[in-house]
Amino acid sequence: MGAGQLQAQQTLPRQAVPSLNGVLPSLAPVVNQTAAGVVNISTMSRGNDADNPMFNDPFFRRFFGQSDRPQQREAQASGSGVIVDAAKGWILSNHHVIKGATKIVVTLKDRREFTAKLIGSDPATDIALLQIPPEKLTAVRVGESDALQVGDYVLAIGNPFGVGQTVTSGIVSALGRAGLNIEGFEDFIQTDASINPGNSGGALINLRGELIGINTAIIGPTGGNVGIGFAVPTNMAIRVMDQLARFGEVKRGGIGIASVGEINQEIAKENRLPAIEGALINAVISGSPADKAGIKKGDVVVAVNGRTVRTGYDLRNQQALTAIGQALDLSIIRAGNAKNVRVTIETPARAQGLRPEKITELPGTELASIPKELNRRGVYVLEVENKSEAHQMGLRENDILLGVNGAYVQTPEEVRRAIREASRFVVFNLLRGDNRIDLRARKGTPQGS
């Protein structure tokens, strides 16, 4: 390089340097407003408490700090939670964070620790409600998740890898994510805010400092963040929380729609739909509330209570989140003609048109055949009286009896016959949620196993 070139370089004008005297954009005010309402959760459990199979999927992974190997004795795990009611000491978290826990310890940002009480949890939405003493707590204000738009900025606050409270930022990448087989009822907010193991139950916050989601799952082949995380929207979480606070569980009913499909271009054209969206009714249970209201196979539900139904998941979620006894106003398109129908959420037995039968061979129970429209094998357990022989054995309401002593059963009469034909022991094969369970009893002397 020649001297002339060097001199020319030295005389080039300098680039303008931004002034540090001005106010630079910062998310600190939002963090300062909300961080005290996000807590660390530590759990203790005993025995080999197997995880939900989805936790072990190499593609969809839960993200709270737990060993990959089943713990044979005392196990520790960690996650996060959000204070939503300071006066009551209520904390929202995930069901899978506290599942099987014998002790739950909540640590606040100021390092105070409390043993938490589990008020209730709902595996179908992965929401849990905890309570700690309401001593100088700070709650995060709950926002309106339905107002979110793709592209909105969000913060994720939680306890990744158990290192302590951590804040990351990103945007809303998508809304209404479903069909991921992560939960029973899915309406996820998708975000690229960095989320890692330990963030389960933590807060997804908008720039107004409002809680708009409970962080729940990530996609990642290694269990770490790859920019695709999911949160349960607050409008779902709060409705679940209300029932957990009242009953300790979510009491779900239905209207008797047995099967729902998605809309394609051909169906949209046949029904003159304005868009390729809605929920296609594939089957209605005879005698159910939906049947009595006039809903028919082939109808397309385009709105529930004025809210647009884009997919079958939307209709399913609205049913699941509506309390028994409340009404749904359905906007339906039938062969291109609009129709409005009001139908009331009923108990599972009424919704499915079930006919209960008392089983003297299984004292304290009422069973019913599953309607053929549901295309499911087994016998529905409608009622189990508290302290009855069946209850002591471990049978519960809403269980599905699949078999007795290895023989498949489809009617209450087949259950009776199988019990009568058993010699000394009776083994009941049943489905409870997504879990298969065997209950073993000596004839005349119930005992769970």
Buried (B, 14 or more C-beta within 10 A) or exposed (E): EEEEEEEEEEEEEEEEEEEEEEEEEEEEEBBEBBBBBBBBBBBBBBEEBEBBEBBEEEEBBBBBBBEEEEBEEEBBBBBBBBBBBBEBBBBBBBBBBBBBBEEBBBBBBEEBEBEBEBBBBBBBBBBBBBBBEBEEBBBBEBBEBEEBEEEBBBBBBBBBBBEEBBBBBBBBBEBBBBEBEBBBBBBBBBBBBBBBBBBBBBBBBBEEBBBBBBBBBBBBEEBBBBBBBBBBBBBBBBBBBBBBBEEEBBEBBBBBBBBBBBBEEEBBEBBEBEEBBBBBBBBBBEBBBBBBBEBEEEBBBBBBEEEEBBBBBBBBBBBBBBBBEEEBEBBBBBEEEEEEBEBBBBBBBBBBBBBBBEBEBBEBBBBBBBBEBBEBBBBBBBBBEEEBBBBBBBBEBBBBBBBBBEEBBBBBBBBBBBBEEBEEEBBBBBBBEEEEBEBBBEEEEBEBE
